Amino acid sequence: QVQLVESGGGLVQAGGSLRLSCAASGRTFSSYGMGWFRQAPGKEREFISAISWTGSKTYYADSVKGRFTISRDHDKNTVYLQMNSLKPEDTAVYYCAARGSFSSDYDSQVTYDYWGKGTQVTVSS
């Protein structure tokens, strides 16, 4: 069992930065791939970024590539999402998720086993 708690959301002006954290409990955190998703009002939840269980592979949606960076710290059982050059369209609730699957469809929500409750990110223009 893995429990996930996101933090670091807030209100920021366009062009600003935020770093989201996802703290995981459970002894097997290091064996899970991790992902970040977001859901804007009136829209479906979408894939943002993922990182392999080793941390050696990272993946990004085209909409955030070059602006967001995912990383993980096994010692702290935490995954981070550094978000730079934020835009109003980045406004959403951001969720982290954990997957035990080694399949390549890292952007598929159904492959994730555990989810956090989310943290709100609001980018003002």
Sequence and secondary structure as in RCSB ss.txt:
>XXXX:A:sequence
QVQLVESGGGLVQAGGSLRLSCAASGRTFSSYGMGWFRQAPGKEREFISAISWTGSKTYYADSVKGRFTISRDHD
KNTVYLQMNSLKPEDTAVYYCAARGSFSSDYDSQVTYDYWGKGTQVTVSS
>XXXX:A:secstr
  EEEEE  EEEETT  EEEEEEEESTTGGGSEEEEEEE TTS  EEEEEE SSS  EEE TTTTTTEEEEEETT
TTEEEEEE S  GGG EEEEEEEE    S TT GGG  EE   EEEEEE 
